[in-house]
């Protein structure tokens, strides 16, 4: 028994690693339902108990959500993101906006001084995609495009810690933005992000930080005491 127990543990760890890789690689995106237990047993060639143990471990870590009668769904791409998803799912929207404002303005300030030509090209492409998504009237498509654009701004800061932290918070922020946008994209809710890109291109750190700091508060339906611009 002493020899078989480690082998079972090692096998379970291997299955956990494989399932986690499916999540972190984007093969199983956030919001998707993963294959059923019998399907995973067949695909992995392991016992049902091993699959069940691996799924429960990832659910405990916050990457998966087991919904009785519906299936198991991906809710985060990392353990940290999973913890944040659980901890801040019901957070006050203004507090989320304040956090976004702090992180995004700091990132934009750094990006203005560190951006590369490749960063600028990427921002231009993603800005155009954001506008195209808005034009379709599809709220889900727009939220995804908007989130991708903002992550690219943060990535242009070339601060790996800030980028990883923002990425882990991304699912929470997208869920908050999706709720705020609602089912219909309204003209009065449209925000021009072109000035932010131009400020980063020009190396104007103050303007870039100011533009980025204001967007999260403009997303709020009801202006707070600091006004729409934050």
LUMLUM-786386 format. One record per residue (C-alpha): x, y, z; residue in one letter; chain; residue number from 1. Coordinates in steps of 0.25 Angstrom, whole numbers. Layout:
(node (X, Y, Z), A, A, NUM) ...
This chain:
(node (0, 0, 0), X, A, 1) (node (11, 10, 3), X, A, 2) (node (17, 8, -11), X, A, 3) (node (3, 9, -18), X, A, 4) (node (-2, 22, -11), X, A, 5) (node (9, 31, -17), X, A, 6) (node (6, 25, -31), X, A, 7) (node (-8, 29, -30), X, A, 8) (node (-5, 43, -25), X, A, 9) (node (5, 45, -36), X, A, 10) (node (-5, 40, -46), X, A, 11) (node (-16, 50, -40), X, A, 12) (node (-5, 61, -41), X, A, 13) (node (-3, 58, -55), X, A, 14) (node (-18, 59, -58), X, A, 15) (node (-19, 72, -51), X, A, 16) (node (-8, 78, -59), X, A, 17) (node (-14, 73, -72), X, A, 18) (node (-27, 79, -68), X, A, 19) (node (-21, 92, -63), X, A, 20) (node (-13, 93, -77), X, A, 21) (node (-26, 92, -84), X, A, 22) (node (-31, 104, -76), X, A, 23) (node (-19, 113, -76), X, A, 24) (node (-16, 110, -91), X, A, 25) (node (-30, 115, -95), X, A, 26) (node (-35, 102, -100), X, A, 27) (node (-46, 102, -90), X, A, 28) (node (-49, 117, -89), X, A, 29) (node (-55, 124, -77), X, A, 30) (node (-70, 121, -77), X, A, 31) (node (-69, 108, -85), X, A, 32) (node (-74, 95, -80), X, A, 33) (node (-63, 84, -79), X, A, 34) (node (-65, 70, -85), X, A, 35) (node (-73, 61, -76), X, A, 36) (node (-67, 51, -66), X, A, 37) (node (-69, 39, -75), X, A, 38) (node (-63, 47, -87), X, A, 39) (node (-51, 51, -79), X, A, 40) (node (-49, 37, -74), X, A, 41) (node (-49, 32, -88), X, A, 42) (node (-39, 43, -93), X, A, 43) (node (-29, 42, -82), X, A, 44) (node (-30, 27, -80), X, A, 45) (node (-31, 27, -65), X, A, 46) (node (-41, 23, -55), X, A, 47) (node (-53, 31, -52), X, A, 48) (node (-49, 34, -37), X, A, 49) (node (-36, 40, -43), X, A, 50) (node (-44, 49, -52), X, A, 51) (node (-53, 53, -41), X, A, 52) (node (-42, 56, -31), X, A, 53) (node (-35, 65, -41), X, A, 54) (node (-48, 72, -45), X, A, 55) (node (-51, 74, -30), X, A, 56) (node (-37, 79, -27), X, A, 57) (node (-38, 90, -38), X, A, 58) (node (-52, 94, -33), X, A, 59) (node (-46, 96, -19), X, A, 60) (node (-35, 105, -25), X, A, 61) (node (-46, 113, -32), X, A, 62) (node (-43, 109, -47), X, A, 63) (node (-56, 101, -49), X, A, 64) (node (-70, 102, -44), X, A, 65) (node (-78, 89, -42), X, A, 66) (node (-92, 91, -45), X, A, 67) (node (-101, 79, -41), X, A, 68) (node (-110, 75, -53), X, A, 69) (node (-103, 85, -62), X, A, 70) (node (-88, 81, -63), X, A, 71) (node (-75, 87, -59), X, A, 72) (node (-71, 101, -64), X, A, 73) (node (-58, 108, -65), X, A, 74) (node (-59, 121, -57), X, A, 75) (node (-44, 125, -56), X, A, 76) (node (-31, 123, -63), X, A, 77) (node (-22, 123, -50), X, A, 78) (node (-23, 120, -36), X, A, 79) (node (-22, 135, -32), X, A, 80) (node (-32, 138, -42), X, A, 81) (node (-41, 128, -36), X, A, 82) (node (-39, 133, -22), X, A, 83) (node (-42, 147, -27), X, A, 84) (node (-54, 143, -34), X, A, 85) (node (-60, 137, -21), X, A, 86) (node (-56, 148, -12), X, A, 87) (node (-60, 160, -21), X, A, 88) (node (-72, 155, -29), X, A, 89) (node (-82, 163, -21), X, A, 90) (node (-73, 175, -19), X, A, 91) (node (-78, 189, -20), X, A, 92) (node (-77, 194, -34), X, A, 93) (node (-71, 207, -30), X, A, 94) (node (-60, 200, -23), X, A, 95) (node (-57, 192, -35), X, A, 96) (node (-57, 204, -43), X, A, 97) (node (-47, 211, -33), X, A, 98) (node (-38, 198, -34), X, A, 99) (node (-38, 199, -49), X, A, 100) (node (-35, 213, -49), X, A, 101) (node (-23, 212, -40), X, A, 102) (node (-17, 200, -48), X, A, 103) (node (-20, 205, -62), X, A, 104) (node (-15, 219, -60), X, A, 105) (node (-2, 214, -54), X, A, 106) (node (-1, 205, -66), X, A, 107) (node (-4, 215, -76), X, A, 108) (node (6, 225, -70), X, A, 109) (node (17, 214, -71), X, A, 110) (node (13, 210, -85), X, A, 111) (node (15, 224, -90), X, A, 112) (node (30, 223, -86), X, A, 113) (node (32, 209, -89), X, A, 114) (node (23, 205, -101), X, A, 115) (node (30, 199, -113), X, A, 116) (node (26, 201, -128), X, A, 117) (node (20, 187, -127), X, A, 118) (node (12, 191, -115), X, A, 119) (node (6, 203, -123), X, A, 120) (node (2, 194, -135), X, A, 121) (node (-5, 185, -126), X, A, 122) (node (-12, 196, -119), X, A, 123) (node (-17, 202, -132), X, A, 124) (node (-22, 188, -137), X, A, 125) (node (-29, 185, -124), X, A, 126) (node (-35, 199, -124), X, A, 127) (node (-41, 197, -138), X, A, 128) (node (-46, 184, -133), X, A, 129) (node (-53, 190, -121), X, A, 130) (node (-60, 201, -130), X, A, 131) (node (-64, 190, -140), X, A, 132) (node (-70, 182, -128), X, A, 133) (node (-77, 194, -124), X, A, 134) (node (-83, 196, -138), X, A, 135) (node (-89, 182, -138), X, A, 136) (node (-98, 185, -126), X, A, 137) (node (-93, 171, -119), X, A, 138) (node (-91, 174, -105), X, A, 139) (node (-83, 162, -102), X, A, 140) (node (-74, 164, -114), X, A, 141) (node (-72, 178, -110), X, A, 142) (node (-68, 175, -95), X, A, 143) (node (-58, 164, -100), X, A, 144) (node (-52, 174, -110), X, A, 145) (node (-51, 185, -99), X, A, 146) (node (-45, 176, -89), X, A, 147) (node (-35, 171, -99), X, A, 148) (node (-31, 186, -102), X, A, 149) (node (-29, 190, -88), X, A, 150) (node (-21, 178, -85), X, A, 151) (node (-12, 182, -97), X, A, 152) (node (-10, 196, -91), X, A, 153) (node (-6, 189, -77), X, A, 154) (node (4, 180, -85), X, A, 155) (node (10, 192, -92), X, A, 156) (node (15, 196, -78), X, A, 157) (node (25, 184, -78), X, A, 158) (node (22, 182, -64), X, A, 159) (node (20, 167, -63), X, A, 160) (node (15, 167, -49), X, A, 161) (node (4, 178, -52), X, A, 162) (node (0, 171, -65), X, A, 163) (node (-1, 157, -58), X, A, 164) (node (-9, 164, -47), X, A, 165) (node (-18, 171, -57), X, A, 166) (node (-20, 158, -65), X, A, 167) (node (-25, 151, -52), X, A, 168) (node (-35, 162, -49), X, A, 169) (node (-39, 162, -64), X, A, 170) (node (-51, 152, -62), X, A, 171) (node (-56, 160, -50), X, A, 172) (node (-55, 173, -58), X, A, 173) (node (-62, 167, -71), X, A, 174) (node (-73, 162, -62), X, A, 175) (node (-75, 175, -56), X, A, 176) (node (-75, 183, -69), X, A, 177) (node (-84, 173, -76), X, A, 178) (node (-94, 175, -65), X, A, 179) (node (-93, 190, -66), X, A, 180) (node (-94, 190, -81), X, A, 181) (node (-107, 182, -81), X, A, 182) (node (-114, 176, -93), X, A, 183) (node (-113, 188, -102), X, A, 184) (node (-101, 197, -106), X, A, 185) (node (-106, 211, -105), X, A, 186) (node (-99, 223, -112), X, A, 187) (node (-98, 231, -100), X, A, 188) (node (-90, 220, -93), X, A, 189) (node (-79, 220, -105), X, A, 190) (node (-65, 225, -100), X, A, 191) (node (-54, 229, -110), X, A, 192) (node (-41, 222, -106), X, A, 193) (node (-33, 228, -117), X, A, 194) (node (-28, 239, -108), X, A, 195) (node (-22, 229, -99), X, A, 196) (node (-14, 222, -111), X, A, 197) (node (-9, 236, -116), X, A, 198) (node (-4, 240, -102), X, A, 199) (node (3, 227, -101), X, A, 200) (node (9, 229, -115), X, A, 201) (node (13, 243, -112), X, A, 202) (node (20, 239, -99), X, A, 203) (node (10, 248, -91), X, A, 204) (node (10, 240, -78), X, A, 205) (node (1, 250, -71), X, A, 206) (node (-10, 250, -82), X, A, 207) (node (-9, 235, -83), X, A, 208) (node (-11, 233, -68), X, A, 209) (node (-23, 244, -68), X, A, 210) (node (-30, 237, -79), X, A, 211) (node (-29, 223, -74), X, A, 212) (node (-33, 227, -60), X, A, 213) (node (-46, 233, -64), X, A, 214) (node (-51, 222, -73), X, A, 215) (node (-56, 212, -61), X, A, 216) (node (-64, 223, -55), X, A, 217) (node (-71, 227, -68), X, A, 218) (node (-75, 212, -69), X, A, 219) (node (-83, 214, -57), X, A, 220) (node (-98, 217, -60), X, A, 221) (node (-99, 226, -48), X, A, 222) (node (-88, 237, -46), X, A, 223) (node (-82, 237, -32), X, A, 224) (node (-77, 248, -24), X, A, 225) (node (-65, 250, -32), X, A, 226) (node (-72, 252, -45), X, A, 227) (node (-72, 244, -58), X, A, 228) (node (-58, 246, -61), X, A, 229) (node (-52, 241, -48), X, A, 230) 
